[in-house]
Amino acid sequence: RSEDGTIKNAVTLHDGLIVESVLIPTEKRITACVSSQVGCSLACKFCATARLKRQRNLSADEIYDQVAAIKEQAELFYGRPLTNIVFMGMGEPLLNYANVTEAISKITNQKGLGMATKRITVSTVGIAKMIMKMADDGVKFNLAVSLHAAIDKTRSSIMPINDSNSLTELGESLKYWYQKTKSKVTYEYVVWKGINDTEEHAQALLKFCKLVPSKVNLIEYNPIDDGEFKQASDQVLTMYMDLLEKNGITCRIRKSRGKDIDAACGQLANKG
């Protein structure tokens, strides 16, 4: 358990593989952060999970069980109900779409955990054709996109997926998503020193945000060993925030949780 109350679970699966899930308590909510795959194939440079290489998809039951366990922990340790679920653990949920959506059906079913679909957020690096499929399927959960740069060259250098899913394609798929679902998109965005900490990058993000109704979470970076990526200064975060807010885009700075136990965003790498 972290000093801020975050609990990291290492779940051993039937074949001996391990995935991690996290309980994140705040004043108003308790969030389960769950995994959708063992490891990940997307090789985002700043993420510890990317180094594990994808071994397999999780089944719908394995995903459901992570949530059920955290629901019990919330009641046991905090005497409060689980309020939110985010698919932001290990893996890319849209590359395990069938099992993720089946798990969500069980989680929201009255015979399952009876949770409201609107309290569930699926986070993706932005696989355009899958975002369009979700829109066609009429899903009711929230969509978050790990954006981190709105300039192709920069995004491709830190997120190889951008080579096959450019920002233009991503933007088109998000317009389609909004047209079909009328549901706002959340962009997850970390600002790093020397990578995306310029006004040019902030302006590019603003322009991207205008494609569809959206909000931005500026996320505090959680270091993984190598030190190649360093959190930008508070001044730069303020510059981003001022620019977005001034132009009517809701923007929050998300402080990191569970960093001291390697349970924070981008740190899940089965390190105990």
Secondary structure, 3 states (H helix, E strand, C coil): CCCCCCEEEEEECCCCCEEEEEEEECCCCEEEECCCEECCCCCCCCCCHHHHCCCEECCHHHHHHHHHHHHHHHHHHHCCCCCEEEECCCCCHHHHHHHHHHHHHHHHCCCCCCCCHHHEEEEECCCHHHHHHHHHHCCCCEEEEECCCCCHHHHHHHCCHHHHCCHHHHHHHHHHHHHHHCCCEEEEEECECCCCCCHHHHHHHHHHHCCCCEEEEEECCCCCCCCCCCECCHHHHHHHHHHHHHCCCEEEEECCCCHHHCCCCCCCCCCC
